[in-house]
Amino acid sequence: MCLKCDSSRRGLMRLGLGGAAAAFIAPLARAARPHVAPTRPERPLIMLDPGHGGHDPGAIAPDGVYEKDITLASALELRRALLRTGRYHVAMTRVRDIFIPLDDRVSDAVDQKASLFLSMHCDHLPQADLRGASVFTLSNDASDSLAAGLAQDENGPAAANDPLAGASPQVADILASLETRATKIGSQSLALDLQSSFKGIVPLLPDPARAANFAVLRDPSTPAALLEMGCLTNPLDETRLRSAHERHMLAQRIALAINSYFDNDAQRQMAG
């Protein structure tokens, strides 16, 4: 046997042994490594608050339609739209025709650590020709006299003159400043996203950005807005709000606004 041939055979044997060893060792090495499942970002929880319910009908249209029925139907449609995105958990302060006190609505959002709170209502205005949606954020100073009166009606006599009424005990402890700066910014961003999503599709009041001291918006830890979806005192708005097709379309626009809110929020966090 020539030395050259023998050397070649030994090289091939070494390569063969090396390949076999690698094939044997690799599975053991993989088994020794701890398996780390890829982490997924936690889906935010959206708390929907259909206004009124039970013995509290809310606004009543001239032909007898109750606000409480429209708010519940609209919130259920919005819940379906949000869940279809796969981006959110969704909870509701009520899912049937029952009365929920204002403080329980707020504490539900706090207890469940909601990322966003949207209270859904229908407006009632003294002029029947006024129509369109509007969005309220929290403020000690109402944006106008109609907004102040609406907040007083929604809050009820127990909360009308008490800035801490309508808040759960754990919330009341930190309500000296009503909201943190971040919550105020988040609430205003949500209101702007809703108005942008509605523009040209869902009718808006001439002054859709409004503010008042609503009890359900007083949680300082959760960005929140109160949406007046339209005016039950206006026949065109009432017809729109009673239509299942129109409520479906409205839910789609609200869902798009909420998507935009969280997309922009993620960009803000990355920039920060």
C-alpha positions in Angstrom: 0.0 0.0 0.0 1.5 3.3 -0.9 1.8 5.9 1.7 -0.1 8.4 -0.4 -3.2 6.1 -0.7 -3.1 5.2 3.0 -3.0 8.8 3.9 -6.0 9.5 1.7 -8.0 6.7 3.3 -7.2 7.9 6.8 -8.4 11.4 5.8 -11.7 9.9 4.5 -12.1 7.9 7.7 -11.6 11.0 9.8 -14.2 12.9 7.8 -16.6 10.0 8.2 -16.1 9.7 11.9 -16.5 13.5 12.3 -19.8 13.5 10.4 -21.1 10.6 12.5 -20.1 12.3 15.7 -21.7 15.5 14.7 -24.9 13.7 13.7 -24.9 12.0 17.2 -24.0 15.0 19.2 -26.2 17.7 17.6 -29.5 16.3 18.9 -28.0 16.0 22.4 -26.9 19.6 22.2 -30.3 20.7 21.1 -31.9 18.8 23.9 -29.6 20.3 26.5 -30.6 23.8 25.5 -33.7 25.1 27.3 -36.7 25.7 25.0 -37.7 29.3 25.1 -41.1 30.0 23.5 -41.2 33.2 21.5 -42.9 35.9 23.5 -46.0 37.7 22.1 -46.9 41.1 23.2 -49.9 41.1 25.5 -53.1 42.2 23.8 -54.5 45.4 25.3 -57.9 45.2 26.9 -60.6 47.5 25.6 -63.4 48.3 28.0 -66.7 49.2 26.3 -69.3 51.0 28.4 -72.9 51.0 26.8 -74.6 53.9 28.5 -77.6 53.5 30.8 -79.6 50.3 31.1 -82.3 48.7 33.3 -84.5 51.3 34.9 -82.4 54.1 33.4 -83.4 54.4 29.7 -81.2 57.4 28.9 -82.5 59.7 26.2 -85.8 58.9 24.7 -86.5 59.7 21.0 -89.8 61.4 20.1 -91.2 58.0 18.9 -90.1 56.2 22.1 -86.8 54.6 21.2 -84.5 54.2 24.2 -80.9 55.3 24.2 -80.1 52.2 26.4 -81.1 49.8 23.7 -79.1 51.6 21.0 -76.0 51.8 23.1 -76.0 48.1 24.0 -76.6 47.0 20.4 -73.8 49.3 19.2 -71.4 48.1 21.8 -72.0 44.5 21.0 -71.4 45.2 17.3 -68.2 47.0 18.2 -67.0 44.1 20.4 -67.4 41.8 17.4 -65.5 44.2 15.2 -62.6 44.5 17.7 -62.4 40.7 18.3 -62.2 40.1 14.6 -59.0 42.0 14.4 -57.3 39.6 16.7 -55.5 42.5 18.4 -57.5 43.0 21.5 -59.3 41.5 24.5 -62.7 43.2 25.0 -64.8 43.6 28.1 -68.1 45.3 28.6 -69.6 47.0 31.6 -72.9 45.4 30.7 -74.0 42.8 28.1 -77.8 42.9 28.8 -80.4 45.4 29.9 -79.4 45.9 33.5 -78.5 49.0 35.5 -74.8 49.5 36.4 -73.9 52.3 38.8 -71.3 54.8 37.5 -68.8 53.8 40.2 -69.0 50.2 39.1 -68.3 51.1 35.5 -65.2 52.9 36.5 -64.0 50.2 38.9 -64.5 47.5 36.3 -62.0 49.3 34.1 -59.5 49.7 37.0 -59.9 46.1 38.2 -59.3 44.6 34.8 -56.4 47.0 34.0 -58.1 48.3 30.8 -55.8 49.9 28.3 -58.7 52.0 26.9 -62.2 52.9 28.1 -64.9 54.0 25.6 -68.4 55.0 26.9 -71.0 54.9 24.3 -74.1 57.2 24.3 -76.7 59.0 22.2 -77.1 62.8 22.4 -80.3 64.7 23.0 -80.1 68.4 22.0 -82.7 71.2 22.1 -82.6 71.8 18.4 -84.0 69.0 16.3 -82.0 70.0 13.2 -78.7 69.4 15.0 -77.2 66.0 14.1 -74.0 64.1 14.2 -71.6 62.4 16.5 -69.3 64.1 19.0 -66.5 62.9 21.3 -66.0 64.0 24.9 -62.9 64.0 27.0 -62.6 64.8 30.7 -62.4 68.4 31.9 -63.4 70.3 35.0 -64.4 73.1 32.7 -67.1 72.1 30.1 -66.5 73.1 26.5 -70.0 74.7 26.4 -73.2 75.0 28.3 -74.8 72.0 26.5 -71.9 69.8 27.4 -72.1 70.9 31.0 -75.8 70.1 31.1 -75.3 66.7 29.5 -72.6 65.8 32.0 -74.9 66.8 34.8 -77.7 64.6 33.4 -75.4 61.6 32.9 -73.7 61.9 36.3 -77.0 62.2 38.1 -77.8 64.2 41.2 -75.4 62.2 43.5 -72.4 63.0 41.3 -73.3 66.4 39.9 -71.6 68.5 42.5 -69.1 66.0 43.9 -65.9 65.8 41.8 -65.1 62.4 43.4 -68.5 60.9 43.0 -68.6 58.0 40.5 -65.2 56.8 41.4 -64.2 53.6 43.1 -62.4 53.9 46.5 -59.0 53.0 45.1 -59.5 55.6 42.3 -60.7 58.3 44.7 -57.3 58.1 46.6 -55.5 59.4 43.6 -58.0 61.7 42.0 -56.5 64.9 43.3 -55.2 65.7 39.9 -58.0 63.8 38.1 -55.7 62.3 35.5 -52.0 61.8 34.9 -50.5 63.7 32.0 -50.1 60.5 30.0 -53.8 59.6 30.4 -54.9 63.0 29.3 -52.7 62.8 26.2 -54.1 59.3 25.5 -57.7 60.4 25.9 -57.2 63.4 23.5 -55.4 61.1 21.0 -58.3 58.7 21.1 -60.8 61.5 20.6 -58.9 62.8 17.6 -58.6 59.3 16.1 -62.3 58.8 16.3 -63.1 62.2 14.7 -60.6 61.4 11.8 -62.1 58.0 11.3 -65.6 59.4 11.1 -64.9 62.4 8.8 -66.8 62.2 5.6 -68.5 58.9 6.6 -70.2 59.3 9.9 -72.0 62.6 10.4 -70.3 64.9 13.0 -71.6 67.8 14.9 -70.2 71.2 13.9 -68.1 71.1 17.1 -67.4 67.4 17.6 -64.5 67.8 20.0 -66.1 68.5 23.4 -65.2 68.2 27.1 -67.0 67.9 30.4 -66.7 66.4 33.9 -68.2 63.0 33.2 -68.0 60.6 36.2 -67.2 57.6 33.9 -64.1 59.4 32.6 -62.5 60.1 35.9 -60.1 57.1 36.2 -56.6 58.7 36.0 -55.0 55.5 34.9 -57.0 54.7 31.8 -57.2 56.8 28.6 -61.0 57.3 28.1 -63.5 59.0 25.9 -67.3 59.3 25.8 -68.7 58.9 22.3 -72.1 60.5 21.5 -72.9 58.4 18.4 -75.6 60.8 17.2 -78.7 62.7 18.3 -81.9 60.9 19.1 -83.6 64.2 18.9 -82.8 64.3 15.1 -84.9 62.0 12.9 -82.1 61.3 10.5 -79.7 60.3 13.3 -82.3 58.2 15.0 -82.9 56.3 11.7 -79.2 55.8 11.3 -78.7 54.5 14.8 -81.6 52.1 14.6 -80.2 50.5 11.5 -78.2 47.4 12.0 -76.3 48.1 8.8 -75.4 51.6 10.0 -74.3 50.4 13.4 -72.1 47.8 11.7 -70.5 50.6 9.7 -70.1 52.8 12.7 -68.4 49.9 14.6 -66.0 49.5 11.7 -65.0 53.1 11.9 -64.6 53.0 15.7 -62.4 49.9 15.4 -60.2 51.6 12.8 -59.8 54.6 15.1 -58.8 52.2 18.0 -56.3 50.5 15.7 -54.9 53.9 14.8 -54.7 54.9 18.4 -52.6 51.8 19.3 -50.4 52.1 16.2 -49.6 55.7 17.1 -49.1 54.7 20.7 -46.5 52.1 19.7 -44.7 54.7 17.6 -44.7 57.1 20.5 -43.2 54.5 22.8 -40.5 53.6 20.3 -39.7 57.3 19.8 -39.5 57.8 23.5 
